[in-house]
């Protein structure tokens, strides 16, 4: 690309952004917004600096697409906030919040009033209305129901080395921190998974699943071996 081609491309980019501005879209810095020609954006939506919106993307009204986000071939409903995140070939329901540093991979469907927080990755999964995964979680090849709480460090273990497997989490379930759900498993409505569990069998409705070794303390073990200097 020579300089003249670059100038033409930049002029076209700015024209697209100005068209959205005239249609009621707001920009923090219109000079750093990169929006493909086929993108639609609703009135009242704010586009932050260094945002890239590509392909067949539709963004609803009164959204906040904040700094350093990339959205491609996605459908974003009204009143959604996306902060410093990547959304590819996925859907985000109204009033949901994504990020910062979340990654929605293709075929992810996020419901309404959901939270997909920092360092959460979702792939080929559905996430029901009102469900929350606030941080440090991988949700792959799974169907999560409504009003589910997924704690920090939860992993849907979807790959056995040769095939991908799918898991299901029912409405109102609670998945404690550092849980491994080894697919395929089904956690039924209202079930609780204790923190630190590795789940390999289905969990019945309203049950508590504890799948971890019992703690054992050996008094004086470290001191006898001189492993540290205690002051």
Buried (B, 14 or more C-beta within 10 A) or exposed (E): EEEEEEEEEEEEBEEBBEEBBEEEBBBBEBEBBBBBEEBEBBEBBBBBBBBBBBEEBBBBBBBBBBBBBBBBBBBBBBBBBBBBBBBBBBBBBBBBBBBBBBBBBEBBBBBBBBBBBBBBBBBBBBBBBBBBBBBBBBBBBBBBBBBBBBBBBBBBBBEEEEEEBBBBBBBBBBBBBBBBBBBBBBBBBBBBBBBBBBBEEBBEEEEEBEBEEEEEEEEEEEEEEEEEEEE
